[in-house]
Amino acid sequence: MLCMGFIPPNQVHLAVHYGVKASVAESSIAEAYAAVARDAGRVLDVHVKVGDCSPALESTLTH
Amino acid sequence: MGRFGVSLDDAANLAKYVTDTPELAMEGMYTHFSAADDDDMLYHVEHQVQNLDSVVESTRAQGIKVPMVHCANSAATMRGTQFHRDMVRVGISLYVWLCNLARHSPALTYSVVQVRPATRHWRCCSARGLPPSAVMAHPSRASEASAQGAQRGVWQHIHGRARRELCSGAYWIW
């Protein structure tokens, strides 16, 4: 099961515990996830989310 | 980083970091379409796929394994195999929702597929707090007063509705 939404680092231990795969889009978040997985002695499967790189569209959808 | 994912320039670096980190396992790369069911936005969908393919190719060229690539949501899945890659993510169409693409494209043919839920019970491992205003989207629960009551009401509403309509195969829009 892949969680495509953002998982806050303070909740990613649940994903690690239940074997839910996480998506990452930022290295700092990946680092936080890795720290949690390390503490749990587990490996977290991740999918790298690539943005559409369209600032105009992102701005449109944000508002 | 973009709001909806890592930038094209940084994607390979992020993939390398994941690959080099023992506690993380690189399982795939993906993107998500914001408006794949909108014919007016098709050019953007195609451009986004090209960008994803380009990133995956450059990442693999650096010796980084990318086991799985995916991008197609319900609408892109219906548009055709040019968007499918290694897997598709049919979400809302599982609830018998025919996207705008299917509604407004007479040439598009589709068949009715009988589905049944793979699971009947879900174990809740996390819940987010909802503001009292959130319950206003659900008139039947609008009388719930407290935030806690609202959250419980919405959850029961979702669970009951999903269970009832998945089993009946009824039309469901959430």
gemmi code that builds the backbone of each chain (N, CA, C; Angstrom):
import gemmi

chains = {
    "A": [
        ("MET", (0.841, -1.186, 0.000), (0.000, 0.000, 0.000), (0.888, 1.252, 0.000)),
        ("LEU", (0.663, 2.085, -0.979), (1.437, 3.319, -1.102), (0.602, 4.504, -0.629)),
        ("CYS", (1.139, 5.248, 0.300), (0.478, 6.473, 0.743), (1.031, 7.620, -0.098)),
        ("MET", (0.210, 8.154, -0.969), (0.670, 9.217, -1.851), (0.625, 10.579, -1.175)),
        ("GLY", (-0.114, 10.681, -0.121), (-0.164, 11.940, 0.599), (1.056, 12.111, 1.493)),
        ("PHE", (1.237, 13.304, 1.960), (2.376, 13.602, 2.818), (2.183, 12.972, 4.191)),
        ("ILE", (3.202, 12.275, 4.631), (3.191, 11.715, 5.978), (4.127, 12.550, 6.839)),
        ("PRO", (3.598, 13.204, 7.855), (4.489, 13.964, 8.742), (5.516, 13.026, 9.367)),
        ("PRO", (6.743, 13.474, 9.501), (7.783, 12.612, 10.077), (7.410, 12.039, 11.438)),
        ("ASN", (6.636, 12.801, 12.220), (6.281, 12.274, 13.539), (5.196, 11.198, 13.480)),
        ("GLN", (4.698, 10.919, 12.276), (3.714, 9.838, 12.134), (4.216, 8.707, 11.231)),
        ("VAL", (5.416, 8.869, 10.695), (5.880, 7.879, 9.727), (6.213, 6.544, 10.405)),
        ("HIS", (6.356, 6.568, 11.729), (6.593, 5.293, 12.418), (5.425, 4.329, 12.189)),
        ("LEU", (4.242, 4.890, 11.978), (3.084, 4.034, 11.696), (3.227, 3.352, 10.339)),
        ("ALA", (3.721, 4.108, 9.363), (3.956, 3.517, 8.044), (5.009, 2.427, 8.121)),
        ("VAL", (6.040, 2.698, 8.895), (7.107, 1.701, 9.069), (6.538, 0.451, 9.727)),
        ("HIS", (5.739, 0.660, 10.746), (5.190, -0.467, 11.502), (4.247, -1.321, 10.646)),
        ("TYR", (3.380, -0.651, 9.879), (2.361, -1.381, 9.126), (2.806, -1.741, 7.708)),
        ("GLY", (4.017, -1.387, 7.353), (4.505, -1.748, 6.020), (3.899, -0.918, 4.915)),
        ("VAL", (3.456, 0.288, 5.248), (2.924, 1.198, 4.235), (4.076, 1.912, 3.552)),
        ("LYS", (4.022, 1.973, 2.235), (5.079, 2.641, 1.484), (4.802, 4.144, 1.459)),
        ("ALA", (5.865, 4.913, 1.514), (5.713, 6.361, 1.589), (6.229, 7.022, 0.327)),
        ("SER", (5.725, 8.197, 0.054), (6.255, 8.993, -1.048), (7.092, 10.124, -0.468)),
        ("VAL", (8.153, 10.453, -1.172), (9.025, 11.540, -0.724), (9.258, 12.497, -1.881)),
        ("ALA", (9.375, 13.761, -1.527), (9.620, 14.776, -2.550), (10.658, 15.789, -2.084)),
        ("GLU", (11.292, 15.484, -0.976), (12.252, 16.427, -0.422), (13.269, 15.638, 0.394)),
        ("SER", (14.528, 15.992, 0.244), (15.583, 15.222, 0.897), (15.499, 15.316, 2.420)),
        ("SER", (15.102, 16.461, 2.940), (15.027, 16.593, 4.396), (13.965, 15.658, 4.972)),
        ("ILE", (12.886, 15.487, 4.231), (11.844, 14.552, 4.674), (12.353, 13.119, 4.578)),
        ("ALA", (13.080, 12.827, 3.512), (13.652, 11.480, 3.364), (14.600, 11.183, 4.510)),
        ("GLU", (15.367, 12.175, 4.917), (16.282, 11.997, 6.044), (15.507, 11.702, 7.329)),
        ("ALA", (14.430, 12.425, 7.524), (13.611, 12.203, 8.724), (12.997, 10.809, 8.706)),
        ("TYR", (12.513, 10.394, 7.550), (11.952, 9.050, 7.435), (13.014, 7.990, 7.739)),
        ("ALA", (14.203, 8.211, 7.202), (15.285, 7.239, 7.409), (15.625, 7.118, 8.888)),
        ("ALA", (15.605, 8.239, 9.587), (15.917, 8.213, 11.017), (14.893, 7.381, 11.775)),
        ("VAL", (13.641, 7.542, 11.423), (12.586, 6.772, 12.090), (12.730, 5.280, 11.778)),
        ("ALA", (12.974, 4.973, 10.523), (13.149, 3.569, 10.138), (14.371, 2.967, 10.837)),
        ("ARG", (15.410, 3.765, 10.977), (16.627, 3.297, 11.658), (16.321, 2.959, 13.113)),
        ("ASP", (15.585, 3.842, 13.763), (15.242, 3.600, 15.169), (14.405, 2.332, 15.328)),
        ("ALA", (13.593, 2.058, 14.306), (12.718, 0.884, 14.369), (13.419, -0.377, 13.874)),
        ("GLY", (14.598, -0.201, 13.327), (15.307, -1.358, 12.801), (14.644, -1.924, 11.562)),
        ("ARG", (13.973, -1.060, 10.819), (13.256, -1.518, 9.632), (13.716, -0.732, 8.407)),
        ("VAL", (13.250, -1.176, 7.262), (13.507, -0.466, 5.998), (12.170, 0.036, 5.461)),
        ("LEU", (12.142, 1.293, 5.095), (10.913, 1.899, 4.577), (10.996, 1.998, 3.059)),
        ("ASP", (10.034, 1.390, 2.388), (9.956, 1.514, 0.925), (9.420, 2.890, 0.564)),
        ("VAL", (10.059, 3.558, -0.377), (9.603, 4.892, -0.761), (9.511, 5.024, -2.278)),
        ("HIS", (8.618, 5.899, -2.681), (8.488, 6.295, -4.077), (8.801, 7.785, -4.156)),
        ("VAL", (9.637, 8.148, -5.100), (9.994, 9.550, -5.276), (8.937, 10.218, -6.150)),
        ("LYS", (8.356, 11.256, -5.604), (7.314, 11.969, -6.342), (7.927, 13.125, -7.124)),
        ("VAL", (7.730, 13.100, -8.413), (8.265, 14.135, -9.288), (7.160, 15.148, -9.571)),
        ("GLY", (7.465, 16.403, -9.372), (6.476, 17.449, -9.600), (6.274, 17.722, -11.071)),
        ("ASP", (5.251, 18.494, -11.354), (4.994, 18.801, -12.758), (5.767, 20.033, -13.216)),
        ("CYS", (6.408, 20.700, -12.251), (7.266, 21.836, -12.581), (6.549, 22.882, -13.410)),
        ("SER", (5.349, 23.135, -13.058), (4.606, 24.191, -13.724), (4.161, 25.204, -12.674)),
        ("PRO", (5.003, 26.184, -12.369), (4.644, 27.145, -11.325), (3.301, 27.817, -11.570)),
        ("ALA", (3.011, 28.084, -12.827), (1.745, 28.759, -13.127), (0.563, 27.872, -12.749)),
        ("LEU", (0.673, 26.594, -13.112), (-0.415, 25.676, -12.798), (-0.524, 25.472, -11.296)),
        ("GLU", (0.627, 25.324, -10.644), (0.601, 25.124, -9.204), (-0.048, 26.319, -8.518)),
        ("SER", (0.288, 27.489, -9.012), (-0.300, 28.692, -8.420), (-1.804, 28.708, -8.624)),
        ("THR", (-2.227, 28.286, -9.810), (-3.656, 28.259, -10.116), (-4.386, 27.281, -9.208)),
        ("LEU", (-3.786, 26.120, -9.020), (-4.448, 25.104, -8.228), (-4.400, 25.408, -6.747)),
        ("THR", (-3.402, 26.179, -6.345), (-3.278, 26.500, -4.932), (-4.342, 27.484, -4.497)),
        ("HIS", (-4.738, 28.354, -5.421), (-5.684, 29.389, -5.057), (-7.104, 29.030, -5.476)),
    ],
    "B": [
        ("MET", (12.020, 22.628, -4.426), (10.954, 21.633, -4.533), (9.637, 22.314, -4.874)),
        ("GLY", (8.895, 21.695, -5.755), (7.570, 22.193, -6.067), (6.580, 21.686, -5.039)),
        ("ARG", (5.462, 22.346, -4.986), (4.471, 21.947, -3.990), (3.992, 20.523, -4.226)),
        ("PHE", (4.039, 20.093, -5.487), (3.489, 18.785, -5.812), (4.553, 17.737, -6.093)),
        ("GLY", (5.782, 17.986, -5.708), (6.809, 16.982, -5.923), (8.163, 17.626, -6.095)),
        ("VAL", (9.172, 16.771, -6.146), (10.528, 17.279, -6.297), (10.704, 17.830, -7.719)),
        ("SER", (11.545, 18.828, -7.841), (11.757, 19.417, -9.164), (12.520, 18.450, -10.062)),
        ("LEU", (12.416, 18.662, -11.332), (13.089, 17.783, -12.288), (14.595, 17.790, -12.056)),
        ("ASP", (15.126, 18.926, -11.718), (16.572, 19.042, -11.528), (17.053, 18.289, -10.288)),
        ("ASP", (16.200, 18.192, -9.304), (16.612, 17.575, -8.035), (16.186, 16.114, -7.909)),
        ("ALA", (15.394, 15.631, -8.830), (14.814, 14.289, -8.686), (15.876, 13.198, -8.631)),
        ("ALA", (16.851, 13.271, -9.502), (17.885, 12.228, -9.524), (18.695, 12.238, -8.230)),
        ("ASN", (18.972, 13.429, -7.709), (19.720, 13.526, -6.447), (18.928, 12.908, -5.298)),
        ("LEU", (17.634, 13.168, -5.292), (16.802, 12.583, -4.242), (16.756, 11.066, -4.373)),
        ("ALA", (16.650, 10.599, -5.597), (16.644, 9.146, -5.824), (17.972, 8.530, -5.381)),
        ("LYS", (19.052, 9.229, -5.633), (20.366, 8.729, -5.205), (20.447, 8.685, -3.687)),
        ("TYR", (19.932, 9.712, -3.049), (19.954, 9.721, -1.579), (19.173, 8.524, -1.034)),
        ("VAL", (18.018, 8.288, -1.598), (17.203, 7.157, -1.137), (17.942, 5.844, -1.359)),
        ("THR", (18.548, 5.713, -2.518), (19.265, 4.482, -2.838), (20.459, 4.276, -1.911)),
        ("ASP", (21.123, 5.346, -1.560), (22.327, 5.246, -0.727), (22.023, 5.129, 0.760)),
        ("THR", (20.773, 5.284, 1.129), (20.397, 5.220, 2.540), (19.878, 3.827, 2.882)),
        ("PRO", (20.560, 3.126, 3.762), (20.184, 1.720, 4.042), (18.765, 1.561, 4.580)),
        ("GLU", (18.282, 2.586, 5.292), (16.954, 2.454, 5.896), (15.823, 2.745, 4.929)),
        ("LEU", (16.178, 3.172, 3.726), (15.169, 3.449, 2.709), (15.384, 2.540, 1.512)),
        ("ALA", (14.308, 2.112, 0.922), (14.393, 1.270, -0.275), (13.693, 1.989, -1.424)),
        ("MET", (14.430, 2.209, -2.474), (13.885, 2.901, -3.642), (12.971, 1.944, -4.400)),
        ("GLU", (11.701, 2.229, -4.377), (10.761, 1.322, -5.044), (10.191, 1.898, -6.325)),
        ("GLY", (10.192, 3.215, -6.451), (9.632, 3.754, -7.685), (9.708, 5.261, -7.779)),
        ("MET", (9.374, 5.755, -8.939), (9.237, 7.191, -9.167), (7.892, 7.421, -9.827)),
        ("TYR", (7.281, 8.536, -9.491), (5.962, 8.783, -10.052), (5.666, 10.270, -10.092)),
        ("THR", (4.623, 10.576, -10.800), (4.077, 11.917, -10.764), (2.558, 11.784, -10.718)),
        ("HIS", (1.922, 12.885, -10.427), (0.463, 12.836, -10.333), (-0.140, 13.950, -11.180)),
        ("PHE", (-1.112, 13.585, -11.985), (-1.751, 14.576, -12.854), (-2.810, 15.359, -12.083)),
        ("SER", (-2.815, 16.632, -12.336), (-3.787, 17.470, -11.642), (-5.110, 17.568, -12.387)),
        ("ALA", (-5.064, 17.348, -13.707), (-6.303, 17.540, -14.476), (-6.307, 16.641, -15.706)),
        ("ALA", (-6.090, 15.352, -15.483), (-6.004, 14.438, -16.626), (-7.343, 14.225, -17.318)),
        ("ASP", (-8.432, 14.585, -16.657), (-9.737, 14.387, -17.269), (-10.204, 15.616, -18.044)),
        ("ASP", (-9.365, 16.617, -18.102), (-9.721, 17.856, -18.785), (-9.042, 17.888, -20.150)),
        ("ASP", (-9.824, 17.839, -21.195), (-9.247, 17.839, -22.544), (-8.398, 19.075, -22.803)),
        ("ASP", (-8.787, 20.180, -22.207), (-8.026, 21.416, -22.412), (-6.645, 21.363, -21.765)),
        ("MET", (-6.481, 20.441, -20.834), (-5.200, 20.330, -20.128), (-4.368, 19.150, -20.617)),
        ("LEU", (-4.810, 18.514, -21.700), (-4.115, 17.312, -22.166), (-2.664, 17.605, -22.532)),
        ("TYR", (-2.443, 18.783, -23.098), (-1.067, 19.133, -23.465), (-0.170, 19.118, -22.228)),
        ("HIS", (-0.723, 19.556, -21.124), (0.076, 19.589, -19.900), (0.339, 18.180, -19.378)),
        ("VAL", (-0.658, 17.319, -19.495), (-0.489, 15.932, -19.059), (0.614, 15.264, -19.875)),
        ("GLU", (0.562, 15.460, -21.169), (1.586, 14.850, -22.037), (2.964, 15.412, -21.727)),
        ("HIS", (3.021, 16.698, -21.479), (4.297, 17.323, -21.127), (4.819, 16.764, -19.806)),
        ("GLN", (3.928, 16.549, -18.883), (4.325, 16.035, -17.577), (4.863, 14.608, -17.695)),
        ("VAL", (4.242, 13.818, -18.553), (4.727, 12.448, -18.768), (6.122, 12.469, -19.396)),
        ("GLN", (6.306, 13.350, -20.345), (7.627, 13.461, -20.968), (8.681, 13.842, -19.931)),
        ("ASN", (8.309, 14.744, -19.049), (9.246, 15.139, -17.993), (9.577, 13.961, -17.085)),
        ("LEU", (8.562, 13.202, -16.724), (8.796, 12.040, -15.860), (9.712, 11.041, -16.550)),
        ("ASP", (9.414, 10.741, -17.801), (10.251, 9.794, -18.541), (11.692, 10.281, -18.617)),
        ("SER", (11.843, 11.570, -18.825), (13.183, 12.144, -18.923), (13.939, 11.997, -17.605)),
        ("VAL", (13.256, 12.269, -16.512), (13.880, 12.151, -15.193), (14.256, 10.703, -14.901)),
        ("VAL", (13.354, 9.791, -15.205), (13.625, 8.373, -14.947), (14.815, 7.915, -15.778)),
        ("GLU", (14.846, 8.334, -17.019), (15.948, 7.935, -17.897), (17.286, 8.463, -17.372)),
        ("SER", (17.300, 9.718, -16.974), (18.556, 10.287, -16.479), (18.966, 9.667, -15.150)),
        ("THR", (17.982, 9.326, -14.348), (18.282, 8.678, -13.064), (18.873, 7.301, -13.287)),
        ("ARG", (18.255, 6.557, -14.172), (18.779, 5.216, -14.467), (20.152, 5.291, -15.128)),
        ("ALA", (20.384, 6.335, -15.888), (21.688, 6.493, -16.549), (22.807, 6.685, -15.530)),
        ("GLN", (22.432, 7.103, -14.331), (23.420, 7.278, -13.266), (23.622, 5.994, -12.463)),
        ("GLY", (23.024, 4.923, -12.930), (23.179, 3.644, -12.254), (22.235, 3.434, -11.092)),
        ("ILE", (21.248, 4.296, -10.971), (20.277, 4.174, -9.884), (19.098, 3.337, -10.370)),
        ("LYS", (18.779, 2.318, -9.634), (17.667, 1.452, -10.023), (16.336, 2.113, -9.680)),
        ("VAL", (15.466, 2.144, -10.670), (14.101, 2.638, -10.469), (13.174, 1.481, -10.840)),
        ("PRO", (12.806, 0.666, -9.871), (12.047, -0.553, -10.190), (10.687, -0.285, -10.825)),
        ("MET", (10.069, 0.808, -10.440), (8.689, 1.015, -10.869), (8.451, 2.487, -11.209)),
        ("VAL", (7.715, 2.686, -12.291), (7.344, 4.046, -12.698), (5.836, 4.080, -12.883)),
        ("HIS", (5.200, 5.112, -12.350), (3.749, 5.189, -12.514), (3.289, 6.630, -12.502)),
        ("CYS", (2.197, 6.876, -13.191), (1.688, 8.243, -13.253), (0.177, 8.304, -13.488)),
        ("ALA", (-0.415, 7.248, -13.986), (-1.810, 7.328, -14.426), (-2.796, 7.203, -13.275)),
        ("ASN", (-3.590, 8.241, -13.081), (-4.725, 8.157, -12.171), (-5.920, 7.613, -12.964)),
        ("SER", (-7.104, 7.718, -12.406), (-8.268, 7.124, -13.079), (-8.447, 7.668, -14.495)),
        ("ALA", (-8.409, 8.988, -14.622), (-8.661, 9.588, -15.928), (-7.568, 9.225, -16.929)),
        ("ALA", (-6.318, 9.270, -16.491), (-5.218, 8.936, -17.405), (-5.241, 7.457, -17.769)),
        ("THR", (-5.698, 6.641, -16.858), (-5.829, 5.214, -17.162), (-6.821, 5.010, -18.292)),
        ("MET", (-7.913, 5.764, -18.253), (-8.917, 5.646, -19.304), (-8.427, 6.237, -20.617)),
        ("ARG", (-7.556, 7.202, -20.551), (-7.085, 7.839, -21.784), (-6.299, 6.886, -22.660)),
        ("GLY", (-5.625, 5.929, -22.061), (-4.928, 4.959, -22.881), (-3.601, 4.526, -22.305)),
        ("THR", (-3.031, 3.510, -22.946), (-1.823, 2.894, -22.407), (-0.590, 3.794, -22.507)),
        ("GLN", (-0.696, 4.868, -23.276), (0.468, 5.761, -23.373), (0.802, 6.400, -22.034)),
        ("PHE", (-0.120, 6.305, -21.081), (0.147, 6.889, -19.767), (0.365, 5.826, -18.685)),
        ("HIS", (0.343, 4.562, -19.059), (0.270, 3.543, -18.021), (1.592, 3.207, -17.338)),
        ("ARG", (2.670, 3.112, -18.052), (3.968, 2.722, -17.488), (3.853, 1.380, -16.743)),
        ("ASP", (4.415, 1.293, -15.536), (4.469, -0.011, -14.874), (3.214, -0.358, -14.091)),
        ("MET", (2.457, 0.635, -13.739), (1.197, 0.356, -13.055), (0.298, 1.580, -13.168)),
        ("VAL", (-0.953, 1.387, -12.896), (-1.889, 2.512, -12.885), (-2.495, 2.615, -11.493)),
        ("ARG", (-2.962, 3.804, -11.201), (-3.536, 4.046, -9.882), (-5.006, 4.439, -10.053)),
        ("VAL", (-5.803, 3.433, -10.160), (-7.234, 3.679, -10.311), (-7.821, 3.848, -8.919)),
        ("GLY", (-8.154, 5.059, -8.608), (-8.678, 5.340, -7.279), (-10.166, 5.570, -7.296)),
        ("ILE", (-10.552, 6.757, -7.683), (-11.963, 7.121, -7.585), (-12.838, 6.318, -8.540)),
        ("SER", (-12.258, 5.828, -9.624), (-13.057, 5.021, -10.556), (-13.439, 3.678, -9.962)),
        ("LEU", (-12.749, 3.276, -8.911), (-13.158, 2.050, -8.233), (-14.542, 2.208, -7.615)),
        ("TYR", (-14.902, 3.464, -7.399), (-16.220, 3.725, -6.830), (-17.227, 4.052, -7.926)),
        ("VAL", (-16.949, 3.519, -9.112), (-17.857, 3.619, -10.240), (-17.999, 5.062, -10.716)),
        ("TRP", (-17.023, 5.883, -10.399), (-17.036, 7.262, -10.890), (-16.447, 7.296, -12.289)),
        ("LEU", (-17.247, 7.701, -13.247), (-16.758, 7.854, -14.610), (-16.348, 9.305, -14.772)),
        ("CYS", (-15.084, 9.514, -14.976), (-14.558, 10.869, -14.991), (-15.146, 11.666, -16.153)),
        ("ASN", (-14.867, 12.951, -16.138), (-15.373, 13.830, -17.191), (-14.997, 13.335, -18.569)),
        ("LEU", (-13.843, 12.702, -18.636), (-13.379, 12.172, -19.912), (-14.389, 11.183, -20.483)),
        ("ALA", (-14.848, 10.300, -19.632), (-15.803, 9.293, -20.092), (-17.176, 9.899, -20.361)),
        ("ARG", (-17.518, 10.909, -19.625), (-18.828, 11.521, -19.779), (-18.956, 12.301, -21.079)),
        ("HIS", (-17.876, 12.978, -21.444), (-17.958, 13.908, -22.565), (-17.242, 13.428, -23.821)),
        ("SER", (-16.809, 12.208, -23.829), (-16.130, 11.684, -25.009), (-16.915, 10.494, -25.544)),
        ("PRO", (-17.854, 10.737, -26.436), (-18.685, 9.653, -26.954), (-17.870, 8.552, -27.623)),
        ("ALA", (-16.706, 8.948, -28.169), (-15.903, 7.954, -28.875), (-15.226, 6.984, -27.916)),
        ("LEU", (-15.127, 7.386, -26.674), (-14.464, 6.524, -25.708), (-15.388, 5.384, -25.322)),
        ("THR", (-14.931, 4.202, -25.497), (-15.736, 3.048, -25.134), (-15.165, 2.415, -23.875)),
        ("TYR", (-16.011, 1.915, -23.082), (-15.587, 1.252, -21.872), (-16.596, 0.175, -21.545)),
        ("SER", (-16.156, -0.764, -20.783), (-17.050, -1.843, -20.411), (-17.255, -1.825, -18.906)),
        ("VAL", (-18.353, -2.370, -18.507), (-18.660, -2.448, -17.087), (-17.920, -3.637, -16.491)),
        ("VAL", (-17.197, -3.369, -15.454), (-16.439, -4.416, -14.793), (-17.022, -4.628, -13.408)),
        ("GLN", (-17.304, -5.855, -13.109), (-17.827, -6.166, -11.792), (-16.678, -6.169, -10.787)),
        ("VAL", (-16.839, -5.408, -9.768), (-15.803, -5.377, -8.736), (-16.430, -5.689, -7.397)),
        ("ARG", (-15.609, -6.118, -6.513), (-16.057, -6.316, -5.142), (-14.904, -5.933, -4.221)),
        ("PRO", (-15.212, -5.478, -3.042), (-14.141, -5.013, -2.157), (-13.176, -6.126, -1.799)),
        ("ALA", (-11.900, -5.773, -1.808), (-10.885, -6.753, -1.439), (-10.867, -6.966, 0.070)),
        ("THR", (-11.263, -5.944, 0.799), (-11.306, -6.078, 2.245), (-12.639, -5.528, 2.741)),
        ("ARG", (-13.092, -6.041, 3.819), (-14.345, -5.567, 4.404), (-14.112, -4.834, 5.722)),
        ("HIS", (-12.945, -4.962, 6.243), (-12.658, -4.290, 7.502), (-11.296, -3.620, 7.396)),
        ("TRP", (-11.255, -2.401, 7.831), (-10.005, -1.657, 7.819), (-9.606, -1.362, 9.252)),
        ("ARG", (-8.345, -1.470, 9.479), (-7.838, -1.135, 10.801), (-7.298, 0.292, 10.735)),
        ("CYS", (-7.865, 1.143, 11.525), (-7.455, 2.539, 11.504), (-6.169, 2.702, 12.312)),
        ("CYS", (-5.114, 3.169, 11.640), (-3.852, 3.344, 12.336), (-3.539, 4.810, 12.576)),
        ("SER", (-4.316, 5.708, 11.992), (-4.058, 7.122, 12.199), (-5.321, 7.906, 11.887)),
        ("ALA", (-5.531, 8.967, 12.621), (-6.675, 9.830, 12.352), (-6.263, 11.269, 12.588)),
        ("ARG", (-6.700, 12.112, 11.744), (-6.391, 13.521, 11.892), (-7.581, 14.251, 12.503)),
        ("GLY", (-7.268, 15.257, 13.260), (-8.329, 16.062, 13.822), (-9.011, 16.883, 12.742)),
        ("LEU", (-10.281, 17.012, 12.839), (-11.033, 17.818, 11.886), (-11.637, 19.017, 12.600)),
        ("PRO", (-11.585, 20.181, 11.977), (-12.243, 21.334, 12.590), (-13.752, 21.141, 12.542)),
        ("PRO", (-14.469, 21.746, 13.451), (-15.933, 21.593, 13.468), (-16.577, 21.957, 12.141)),
        ("SER", (-15.959, 22.902, 11.400), (-16.547, 23.322, 10.129), (-16.525, 22.212, 9.100)),
        ("ALA", (-15.632, 21.243, 9.270), (-15.508, 20.183, 8.275), (-16.791, 19.381, 8.158)),
        ("VAL", (-17.497, 19.313, 9.256), (-18.697, 18.497, 9.243), (-19.818, 19.144, 8.425)),
        ("MET", (-19.657, 20.417, 8.112), (-20.692, 21.106, 7.372), (-20.869, 20.545, 5.965)),
        ("ALA", (-19.868, 19.827, 5.498), (-19.989, 19.217, 4.180), (-20.957, 18.047, 4.198)),
        ("HIS", (-21.360, 17.655, 5.380), (-22.211, 16.485, 5.509), (-23.454, 16.875, 6.300)),
        ("PRO", (-24.490, 17.304, 5.624), (-25.673, 17.840, 6.303), (-26.247, 16.906, 7.355)),
        ("SER", (-26.156, 15.621, 7.092), (-26.765, 14.702, 8.038), (-26.054, 14.724, 9.377)),
        ("ARG", (-24.826, 15.254, 9.377), (-24.058, 15.282, 10.606), (-23.843, 16.710, 11.099)),
        ("ALA", (-24.521, 17.640, 10.485), (-24.264, 19.044, 10.799), (-24.631, 19.403, 12.225)),
        ("SER", (-25.431, 18.605, 12.854), (-25.839, 18.932, 14.211), (-24.801, 18.527, 15.243)),
        ("GLU", (-23.789, 17.801, 14.816), (-22.742, 17.423, 15.756), (-22.100, 18.691, 16.311)),
        ("ALA", (-21.989, 18.771, 17.604), (-21.557, 20.022, 18.199), (-20.053, 20.109, 18.419)),
        ("SER", (-19.510, 19.170, 19.100), (-18.103, 19.279, 19.472), (-17.199, 18.799, 18.346)),
        ("ALA", (-15.950, 19.262, 18.420), (-14.992, 18.832, 17.398), (-14.798, 17.325, 17.444)),
        ("GLN", (-14.758, 16.796, 18.630), (-14.574, 15.359, 18.752), (-15.772, 14.610, 18.178)),
        ("GLY", (-16.937, 15.131, 18.504), (-18.144, 14.504, 17.976), (-18.201, 14.615, 16.469)),
        ("ALA", (-17.769, 15.747, 15.948), (-17.774, 15.942, 14.506), (-16.838, 14.958, 13.831)),
        ("GLN", (-15.670, 14.804, 14.424), (-14.699, 13.888, 13.834), (-15.242, 12.465, 13.833)),
        ("ARG", (-15.823, 12.069, 14.922), (-16.363, 10.713, 15.005), (-17.523, 10.545, 14.025)),
        ("GLY", (-18.335, 11.577, 13.924), (-19.470, 11.499, 13.018), (-19.053, 11.373, 11.567)),
        ("VAL", (-18.066, 12.169, 11.181), (-17.579, 12.103, 9.801), (-16.991, 10.740, 9.519)),
        ("TRP", (-16.227, 10.232, 10.472), (-15.599, 8.943, 10.259), (-16.653, 7.848, 10.093)),
        ("GLN", (-17.649, 7.872, 10.942), (-18.705, 6.866, 10.835), (-19.465, 7.035, 9.520)),
        ("HIS", (-19.634, 8.285, 9.136), (-20.347, 8.557, 7.897), (-19.573, 7.988, 6.710)),
        ("ILE", (-18.272, 8.239, 6.694), (-17.444, 7.726, 5.604), (-17.481, 6.216, 5.588)),
        ("HIS", (-17.259, 5.629, 6.756), (-17.170, 4.180, 6.827), (-18.493, 3.530, 6.403)),
        ("GLY", (-19.575, 4.043, 6.955), (-20.866, 3.440, 6.637), (-21.230, 3.597, 5.178)),
        ("ARG", (-20.951, 4.761, 4.652), (-21.319, 5.018, 3.262), (-20.480, 4.175, 2.304)),
        ("ALA", (-19.180, 4.110, 2.604), (-18.308, 3.326, 1.736), (-18.712, 1.865, 1.756)),
        ("ARG", (-18.989, 1.366, 2.940), (-19.335, -0.036, 3.060), (-20.646, -0.320, 2.330)),
        ("ARG", (-21.608, 0.543, 2.538), (-22.913, 0.315, 1.943), (-22.848, 0.371, 0.417)),
        ("GLU", (-22.146, 1.368, -0.102), (-22.195, 1.576, -1.540), (-21.182, 0.739, -2.289)),
        ("LEU", (-20.105, 0.326, -1.626), (-19.209, -0.613, -2.270), (-19.915, -1.942, -2.487)),
        ("CYS", (-20.679, -2.331, -1.494), (-21.356, -3.617, -1.589), (-22.484, -3.578, -2.619)),
        ("SER", (-23.113, -2.433, -2.753), (-24.239, -2.355, -3.667), (-23.806, -1.960, -5.069)),
        ("GLY", (-22.577, -1.464, -5.195), (-22.111, -1.018, -6.496), (-22.785, 0.259, -6.938)),
        ("ALA", (-23.343, 0.997, -5.975), (-24.069, 2.212, -6.320), (-23.114, 3.322, -6.715)),
        ("TYR", (-23.640, 4.290, -7.388), (-22.877, 5.458, -7.810), (-22.474, 6.258, -6.579)),
        ("TRP", (-21.207, 6.570, -6.490), (-20.731, 7.219, -5.278), (-19.785, 8.347, -5.623)),
        ("ILE", (-20.091, 9.507, -5.208), (-19.167, 10.626, -5.318), (-18.898, 11.139, -3.924)),
        ("TRP", (-17.641, 11.228, -3.590), (-17.311, 11.731, -2.264), (-16.769, 13.137, -2.408)),
    ],
}
model = gemmi.Model(1)
for chain_id, residues in chains.items():
    chain = gemmi.Chain(chain_id)
    for i, (resn, *xyz) in enumerate(residues, 1):
        res = gemmi.Residue()
        res.name, res.seqid = resn, gemmi.SeqId(i, " ")
        for name, pos in zip(("N", "CA", "C"), xyz):
            atom = gemmi.Atom()
            atom.name, atom.element = name, gemmi.Element(name[0])
            atom.pos, atom.b_iso = gemmi.Position(*pos), 0.0
            res.add_atom(atom)
        chain.add_residue(res)
    model.add_chain(chain)
structure = gemmi.Structure()
structure.add_model(model)
structure.setup_entities()
